[in-house]
Amino acid sequence: MEFEIFTICDHVEDYGGKLVISGTFDTIYSNKFPAVQPNMAIAGRLRLTGPVKQHSFLIKIVDKKGKDVNPSIEGTINVDKEGIGGYSSVNLAFNLSNVTFENAGTYYVILHIDNKKVRSLSFNLTNLTEKR
């Protein structure tokens, strides 16, 4: 399994296998807490090799203590054929609305595939008055 992309962004779409990512970021600014992020997205693209099979996935957004920020995203990835070049490409595209963050600080998007943590991506929630 190889990751081409794993990022947080404003919006993501999968158009027939083409992953379209808009506005990737690593910091959210707010002037009040709890902060509500009206729109954000999680985008990923992986290459899978080996036998054709089904994989389970779980995506969580957690605070620095490991507490879930919003409900987890769970599902399956169906790799039903081997693509050109000996691998299959799979896009992950999840648009989220009104995600609530209790406090400023570091948060993490964690991706598990087949019950194994395979990626973690940090981002910051910062008080708007601290913006540089």
C-alpha positions as CSV (number, residue, x, y, z in Angstrom):
1,M,0.0,0.0,0.0
2,E,1.4,3.3,-1.1
3,F,-0.1,6.8,-0.3
4,E,0.0,9.3,-3.0
5,I,-2.0,11.9,-1.0
6,F,-3.5,12.3,2.5
7,T,-4.6,15.8,3.4
8,I,-7.1,18.0,5.0
9,C,-8.8,20.6,2.7
10,D,-11.8,22.8,2.1
11,H,-13.5,20.5,-0.4
12,V,-12.8,17.2,-2.2
13,E,-14.6,15.4,-5.1
14,D,-13.9,12.1,-6.9
15,Y,-14.8,12.6,-10.5
16,G,-14.6,9.2,-12.2
17,G,-11.3,8.3,-10.5
18,K,-9.8,11.8,-10.6
19,L,-9.4,13.3,-7.1
20,V,-10.1,17.0,-7.1
21,I,-8.8,18.8,-4.0
22,S,-9.5,22.4,-3.2
23,G,-7.8,24.4,-0.5
24,T,-5.5,22.1,1.5
25,F,-4.5,23.5,4.9
26,D,-2.9,22.7,8.3
27,T,-4.4,25.5,10.5
28,I,-7.9,26.6,11.3
29,Y,-8.4,30.0,12.9
30,S,-11.3,30.9,15.2
31,N,-12.1,33.9,17.4
32,K,-14.3,31.8,19.8
33,F,-14.5,28.4,21.4
34,P,-16.0,25.9,20.9
35,A,-15.2,26.6,17.3
36,V,-17.4,25.3,14.5
37,Q,-15.7,24.6,11.1
38,P,-18.6,24.9,8.6
39,N,-16.8,22.9,5.9
40,M,-13.7,20.8,5.8
41,A,-12.7,17.6,3.9
42,I,-10.4,14.6,4.2
43,A,-8.8,13.5,0.9
44,G,-6.7,10.5,0.2
45,R,-5.4,8.5,-2.7
46,L,-3.7,5.1,-2.3
47,R,-2.2,2.5,-4.5
48,L,-2.9,-1.1,-3.6
49,T,-1.0,-4.1,-5.0
50,G,-1.4,-7.7,-4.4
51,P,-4.5,-9.9,-4.5
52,V,-7.9,-8.4,-5.3
53,K,-9.8,-8.0,-2.1
54,Q,-11.9,-5.8,0.2
55,H,-10.3,-3.6,2.9
56,S,-12.0,-2.0,5.9
57,F,-11.2,1.6,6.9
58,L,-11.8,3.9,9.8
59,I,-11.1,7.6,9.9
60,K,-11.1,9.6,13.1
61,I,-10.5,13.2,14.1
62,V,-9.2,13.4,17.6
63,D,-7.8,15.9,20.0
64,K,-4.3,15.6,21.6
65,K,-5.8,13.4,24.3
66,G,-7.3,11.0,21.7
67,K,-10.9,12.1,22.3
68,D,-13.1,11.9,19.2
69,V,-14.1,15.3,17.8
70,N,-16.8,14.0,15.5
71,P,-18.3,10.6,14.6
72,S,-15.8,8.3,12.9
73,I,-16.0,7.6,9.2
74,E,-16.1,3.8,8.5
75,G,-16.5,1.8,5.4
76,T,-14.9,-0.6,2.9
77,I,-12.6,-0.2,0.0
78,N,-13.4,-2.7,-2.8
79,V,-10.5,-3.5,-5.0
80,D,-12.2,-5.5,-7.7
81,K,-9.5,-5.5,-10.3
82,E,-5.8,-5.0,-10.8
83,G,-5.2,-1.8,-12.7
84,I,-2.7,-0.9,-15.3
85,G,0.9,-1.1,-14.0
86,G,0.1,-3.9,-11.5
87,Y,-1.8,-1.7,-8.9
88,S,-5.2,-0.3,-8.2
89,S,-5.7,3.3,-7.2
90,V,-8.4,4.2,-4.6
91,N,-9.6,7.6,-3.8
92,L,-10.9,8.6,-0.4
93,A,-13.1,11.8,-0.5
94,F,-15.1,12.9,2.6
95,N,-16.7,16.3,3.0
96,L,-17.6,17.2,6.5
97,S,-19.9,19.9,7.8
98,N,-20.1,21.8,11.1
99,V,-17.2,20.0,12.9
100,T,-17.0,21.3,16.4
101,F,-13.7,21.8,18.2
102,E,-13.8,22.5,21.9
103,N,-10.5,24.2,22.3
104,A,-7.5,25.6,20.5
105,G,-4.7,23.1,20.1
106,T,-3.4,20.3,17.9
107,Y,-5.8,17.8,16.4
108,Y,-5.2,14.6,14.3
109,V,-6.8,12.9,11.5
110,I,-6.1,9.2,11.9
111,L,-6.6,6.6,9.2
112,H,-6.9,2.8,9.9
113,I,-7.0,0.2,7.2
114,D,-7.9,-3.4,8.1
115,N,-7.7,-2.4,11.8
116,K,-4.1,-1.0,11.5
117,K,-3.2,2.6,11.8
118,V,-1.6,3.6,8.5
119,R,-1.6,7.4,8.6
120,S,-1.9,10.3,11.0
121,L,-2.0,13.9,10.0
122,S,-1.9,16.8,12.5
123,F,-3.4,20.2,12.2
124,N,-3.8,23.2,14.5
125,L,-6.7,25.1,15.7
126,T,-5.5,28.6,16.7
127,N,-7.1,31.6,18.3
128,L,-7.6,34.2,15.6
129,T,-5.8,36.9,17.7
130,E,-2.7,34.7,17.5
131,K,-2.6,34.7,13.7
132,R,0.6,35.9,12.2
